């Protein structure tokens, strides 16, 4: 089970780093064509979400890898699950596909459950 958890942690970390990095480094106007949900959202809130995703991604891997404050790994997974629950709601309200966000939510919950 430890290997499965590690694989999930690394895959989720890479995905959230990529998503957060994209949101953090690009202006809102360049995000709109591929992420329509950013239109009504303040640019600072998009950057805040990006920072949350990046910190969550780091929290999925670093504490468990270093053995320092291991409890932060499942807490990061719970935090990212909350972000993904919000993403499912936002995409469902906008009549956009939300299945990918639901899968990420489930994977974050699995990591949290295994690591707690």
N, C-alpha and C positions, 0 to 999 in steps of 0.2 A: 504493500500500500504506500510505502514511503516513496518508491520510484514513481508511482502514478501521481502522487501529490507534487513531487518535484517537477515532473513534466508539465502538469497543469499550472504550477506557479510560474514556470519559465515562459510557457506559451502566453499566459495571461499578462505577464510582465511585458513581454515584447509587444503584444497588441496594445496595451494601455500606454506604453512609452511612445509608440508610433502615433496613436490617436492624440495623446496629450501634446506631443511634440509638434504635430501638425497644427493643432489649435493654438499653441503658444507662439509659434514662429510666423504664422500668416495673419494678415489683417482680416477683419471680419468680412470685408468685401470679397476677398479671394476665397473665403470659406463658403460663402453663400451658394455658389453653383453646385457644390458637392454635399453641402450640409444645409439644407433649406431651413432647418429649425433655428439657425442662428439669427435669422432676419429680425424677429421681435426681441431678441436678447441683447442686453447691453454688452458692448465689447469687453468691459472689465469682468463681467460675469463669465464670458466665454474663456477669458484668460484664467479666471479662478477655477473653472472646471478643468482646464488643461493642467494647471498646477496640481489639482487634486488627483487627477489621473496619473501624473508623473510620480508624485509622492506615494500614491497607492502602489504603483508598479514597483518602485524601489522597496516599499514595505513588504511586498510579497516575497522578495528574494533575500534581501540583505540581512534581516535579523536571523532568519533560519540558517543562512549560509555561514554567518559569523558566530552564531551561538550566543549573541548578545541580545538580550530582551526579546526572546523568541515569541513572547505573547503578542508582539507587534505584527507578526505575520498573519495570524487569523483575524486580528483587528483590522488590518489593511484589507483583507479579503471581505470582511463585513462592510467596511466603508465603500469598497468598489461595488459590492452587491447593491448597496443603497443607491449609488450613482446609476447603476444599470436598471434598477427598478424605476427610477425617475425617467430614464431614457425610454423604457418600454411605454410608460404613460405618455410621454411627449410625442413619441412617434405614433402611437395608437390614436391619439387625439387629432393628429395631423393627417390621418389616413395614409401613413407611410408604412413600409415594411418594418416590423419590430421583432421578428423572430431571432435575428442575430443577437440583439440586445438581451433577449430572454435566455438564449444559450449562454451568453457571458454571465448573466445573473446566476444561472444554475451552477456554472463552473466555479464562480466565486463562492457560492454557498458550500459547494463540495470541499473546496480548499479550506474554508473556515471550519467546517465540521471535522475534517481530518486533522487539522493542526491544533484545534482546541483539545 
